Amino acid sequence: MNLVLNGLFFFAGKYQSKRFSKTHTIISLSLPAVALFWTVVDHVGFADLALNIGLIIMAIGLALLPLQLCLHQKREHSYTSLLLTIGAAGFLALSYLIQPIAIFAIAAAHVAFINNANRRC
């Protein structure tokens, strides 16, 4: 789901701001950090540890993706708020089936709201 959020923010032009991309990266790294701690504390054997560490390394690589995307600096356009709102509505629709996806809907709606408030000022 974070990959979808990365794509949504990239095509909306939000990664133009290095501060936004660093903040998104730090928030994205929190879940792999918790998973790493949980894996080290509660592993059964070497195979379990190796599989989980491999998945955590892939999650860390995908969490660092916003730092690479900010180098392309796609500009914000007039449809940025609309694109973010549609993305938030899509996440909200999916959250009726899988409830934890509502966190991504809240994040996308928050960014759309802040973008719309900054545009009006």
N, C-alpha and C positions, 0 to 999 in steps of 0.2 A: 504494500500500500504506500510505502514511502517513495517507491519509484514513480508511482502515479502522481503523488504530490510533487516530486521533483520535476516531472514533465509539465505539470500544471503551472508551477511557479516559473519554469524556464520559458514556456511559450507566452506567459503573461508578462514577461520581462522583469520579474521581481529580482532576479539574480544580478541585475545591473548594480545593485547596492552590495558592496562587499560586507557591510555590517549584517544585512539580511542573510546572506549566504553563510556567514560565520555563525550566526545565531541558529539557523536551521541545522547546520552541521553539529553544533554542540547539543542541541535537543535530540537530534537523530542518534548521536553516540551514547545517549543515556541508556537506551534499551540494550544494546550489545554489552555495555559495561555491567548491567545487572545480570544479563545472561552469563557473562564470563564468571562473575562471582558465584552465581548459582551452580554453574557447571563444575567449578573447582571444589566447591564445598560438598556437592552431592553427586559424585560420579561413582559408578559401580565398578567399572573396569577400564582397561586401556582403550578398548574399541569404542566404548561409549564416550570416553574423554576425547579421543581423536576425532570422532564424528562431530561432536558438539563444538569442539574448537575450530574445526574446518568451517562449520556453518557460521560461527561467530566471526571468523575472519572475513567471510564473504559479506556478512552484514555490516562489518566495519568498512569494508571497501565501498559498499553501496551508500553508507552514511556519509562518506567523504566526497561523494559525487557533487554536491553543491559547490565545493571549492573549485572543482574543475569547470563547472558550468558557468561560474562567474567570470571566467576568462574570456568567454565568447561575447559577453555584454550585449545581449539582445535588448533593444530599447523597449520601454513601455509604450503601449499604443492606446488609442481611445477606447478599445474594447477590453482593457485589462480588468476593470471591475466586473464587467459582464462575464468574462471568461472565468474569473475566480468564483463568482456567484453560481454559475452553472456547475462548476466543479464541486462546490460545497453542496449544492442540491443533489448532485449525483452520489456523493458520499453519504448524504443523508438518506437517500433512497436505499442504498446498500446497507445502511445501518439498521434498517428494519428487519433485515435477514440475519445480519451478524452484528451484534450490538457494539463491540469494541471499535468498529469503524467510525462510530460517532465522534471519536476523538479527532480523526482526520477531517470530518465535516466541520467541527468546531474550529480547527486550525485554519482551514481554507476560508470559512466565513469571517473569522477574525481578520485575516489578511485583507479580504475584500472590503470589509468595513473600514479598516484603517486607511486603505488606499482611497476609498471613496471620500472619507473625511479629509484627507490631505489634499485631494483634488479640489474640494469646495473652498478651502481656505485661501 
